[in-house]
């Protein structure tokens, strides 16, 4: 009850400010609200290349991505604690012609945009294992007011960008959208993997930053964050056991939640590298030889490189009950499902991977992501009618 009161009060004030700023005319500018930031950054770069002169990036709480201000780009903190910048952010939201968001943002429930404005959801995941939006099992325990707020947020999306028909169907179910609202332009941040000169440059930079990757095979451990980890510093992976099983031929990159990272007792400096604070996950995927994850969206991009994956799903039954999956988990993920550290080591040593399954997985989920996703999106949103039609027909 108290939580709902705080949310309602915040949204009431937001609505009042937004409606006041709506009295000002809409301008030819683009606002991008960044929570994860990777898709936002890719589209922002494409907008600058295409000649868009005014781009405003609003960094939400938790956004790790570093956006540099320049002659075309203004960066604001989208947090009430930074009051002046927060007020300026609401003004820009009310007076911009195109709005990009990359996550669920409650403020959208009270932003009744003008008719000439387009709000585009650049969802932070290229695919989905667990359910979200209107299909999230936890929505059943929320209040009627909260449920209505969720629907109001999704109603603001004019378009949602997807990389596949598979994900298009999930978006329609999760957000209550119709087919015309799905933009099949591809996922912008996947463009990175198709730019061979740039990826080579990044590889060289990472080799300088982490020289160990030139000598050893890299195992990236990037688990999904669990809610209970806010108060726990435990890590399910037994680092000592993995090290003793694999030996000196491997190095383990850890991409963890800060709550775990802060208390991690690393006794194996030659084996473990903490990359939690490294900004761009795509860069880490590029230099990793193996990925260990569970229910995250990382495998959808990683599959583009056709590398082996292990799904360390030690809490599978409990997680499935709490979050729900779109399909049978074990049948649809592109790698071995394991429950212990010993199994992880055995899979790697015995090379128990079905790479054809990885390729099929990538083809299914990255159907429209071919290296020109950001350009397609910008052409559709900012181009003439003929350009828009060409994008739709690709």
Protein Blocks (a to p, Z undefined) as FASTA:
>chain_A
ZZmmmmmmmmmmmmmmmmmmmmpccddddddddfklmmmmmmmmmmmmnopabdcdddde
hiabdcdddfkbccddddfklmmlmmmmmmmmmmcfbdcdfbdcfklmmmccdfkbccdd
ddfbfbdfbdchjllmklmmpcfklmmmmmmmmmmpmbdcdfbfklmmmmmmmnopafkl
pccebpfklmmmmmmmlmmmmmmmmmmmmmmlmmbccddddddddfklmmccbdfbafkl
mmmmnommbccdddddfklmmmoccfblklpccfklpmblmlmmmmpcbdcdfkbmklmm
mmmnopacddddfklmmmmmmnopabdfklmpgcdcdfbfklmmmmmmnopacfklmmmm
mmmmmmmmgoimmmmmmmmmmmcfklmmmmmmZZ
